[in-house]
Amino acid sequence: MPLIHQIKCKDNCVLGFWQISETREEVEKFLTLDEREQEAMQNFKNERRKLQWLCTRALLKSISDSQKKIIYNESGKPFLLDASNNISISHSEDLVGIILSKNHEVGLDIELISERVNKIADRFLSDLEKKNIKRKNRNKQLYAYWCAKEALFKIFGEKEIPFDKNIVIHPFELEETGNFKGTIMNETRKEDYTLQYFTINDYMVVWTKK
């Protein structure tokens, strides 16, 4: 089974990544799904989405040495049923990612780097953030911003957060790997985070912890 990358960070954080290359039937043999999980998987009409869902659970089993159950709150935020770790999940095309932490809330996002991001940049960037994007490596920068805002949205855990107005990425120089600052807010809360970023193959990865 293709667990392609695993990173152990400080404070008992573990990141794992799974490159999807098998069929749904092959992944199902690696797992033991209960009736609730079988029903949840069948709710997805798209076969690719079913495979991503299965590989997420296969990845979790691989990096935690047991088949843990994932549940969701009313906002769609994932939790482990046994509460052994905080978890954040992301998937894009053929890559699935998970971050686990015993001590911290976490947020993770991955996206395949492509030209598509230019068509949606106005939806998630403020005018000031647009000015901070350089011509060199423009697409990678845009995906770093997008993934960062998605990761912050996930860790914040509340709905209806405008990405262009209420999630702010502070200026930084893009390297192969590194970190930068971000802020997320609503009417009652404002929180600052340090976000870590790197790439795997053609995917941008951004994660943060609280």
N, C-alpha and C positions, 0 to 999 in steps of 0.2 A: 504494500500500500504506500502511495507516494507522499509521505510526510517529507517535504523538501527543505524545510528550514525550521529550526527551533532556537529561540533565544531566551536565556535566563538573565533577568535584570535584577537590580537591587530591590530589596523589600519584598522578596518572594513573588515577583512578577514573571510570568512565562508567556512568550509569544510563540505561536505555531502557525505554519502555513502549509496548505495542502494543494498540490497541483492536480486538478481533475483530469484523469486519463482513462478511467475505467467506466464500465457500464453500471447502470443502476443495480442490476442483479448482482454484480460482483461486490459492490459496496454493501448491499443488504446482507450478504453472507458474513460480513465482518461484524455485523450488529445484531442485537436482539431487541426488536422493537415491540413495545407493548401495544395494546389495542388503541390507546389514546394517541400514540405516536403514529401508528399506521393510518389512523383517520386524519391526523394533521397533515401527513405527507400527501394523502390523496386529495386534499383540498386544493393543492396546487395543480392547475390545469397544464402548465408548461412543463415539459419533461426536463429541460435544463434546470428549472427552478427546483424540481424534485431532487435532482442529482446534487445540486448545491446544498440543499437541506440535509440530505443523507451524508454528504462528505463533511459537513459541519460537525455532525455527531461522531463520525469516524475520526476526525481530527481531535475532537475533545477526548475521545477514548484513548487516542495515541499519546497525548501529552499529559493525561492525568492517570493513566494506568488502570482505568476502570470506566465502565460505561455509565456516566452520570446523566441525569435527566435535566433537560432545559425546560423552564417554564417562562411565561411572559406576564407582565403586569398589564393593566388596562391601557397604558401608553405604548405597549409593544416592546418595552425594555426587557431583555433576557435576564434570567436569574437561574442559578443551579438549585434544584429541588432540595439537595442536602445542605445548602448554604455553606459549602466548604470553601468556596472562592467567589469573589466578584468576577463577572465575565462581560466581555464585549465581543461582538461577532461582526464580521464583514465578509462580503464576497463580491467578486467582479469577474465576469466571464468565467475563466477556468481556474481561478485562484480563490481559495477560501482561507480566511484568517481568524484566529481567536487569540484574545489575551485573557489571562487569568491572574488574579491577585488575591492573596489572603488578607492583606492589610489595607488595600486601597480600592476605591471605586475607579473604574477604568473606562476609556473610550478608544475605539480603534476604527479606522476606515482605510480601505484599499480601493484603488481605481486603476483600470487599465489606461495607460497614457495614450491618447489619440488626439486627432484634430477636433473631435466632437466637443471638447470643452470650450472652444471658442464660441460656439453657438449658444451656450448657456451662461457664459461668464457674467453677463449683466444681471442674472438672477441672484447671484450670491456675492458679488463684489460691490463694495461701496465705491464712490467716486475717488476717494483718497487711495484706496487699495489698488484701483486700476492704474493710478499714476505710479505706484510702486513696482508694477510689473515691468521688467526689462525685456528688450527684444530677444536677447540671448536666452535660449532655453525657455522660451515663453510658455510652451505647453506644460513643461514640468513644473514651472512656478504656479501656473493656474491650478494644476492638480494638487500641489502642496496646499494651496489656500482652500480648495474645495474639500480635500480630505480632512484638513484641520477643522474646518467648520462642521463637517459631519461628525467627527470625533467629539468635538465640544458639545454638539447637540445631543449626542448619545449619553455623554456623562452627566449632562445637566438634567436630563430625564423629564423634560416638560415639553408639551406640544406648543404649536403656534409661535415659534421663534423665527422672525424674519432674518434670513442669513445675511442679507446685505446691510441691515441696520443694527441688529442686536448681537451679532457675532463679529468681533473685530480681530483681525490678524495684524500684529504690529510688524513694522518693516524689518526685513532680514535679507541677507545675501544667500542665495541658494548654493549649496555645496552638494557633494555626493551623499553626505549624511550630516545630520546636525540637529539643532533645536531652535525654536523661536517661541515667542510669547503670543498668547491669545486671550481674549476676554469675551465672556458671554453674559448677557443680562436680560432681565425682563422687568416688570414693574416693581417686583419685590426683592429681587436677588441680583447680585453682580459678583462674578467670580473670575479670577485670573488663573491661568494655567501656563505651564511650560509644555510644549509639544515636541516630541521626537519624530524625526522623519528619516527615511531611507528608501531605496528602490530594490525590488526583487524582479529580475528580468525586466519586463516592460511595465511593471506596476509600481505606482506610488503608494507608500505605506506611511501613515501618520497615526501616532498613538499618544495618549496622555493618561495621567493618573491624578487622583485627588488625595 
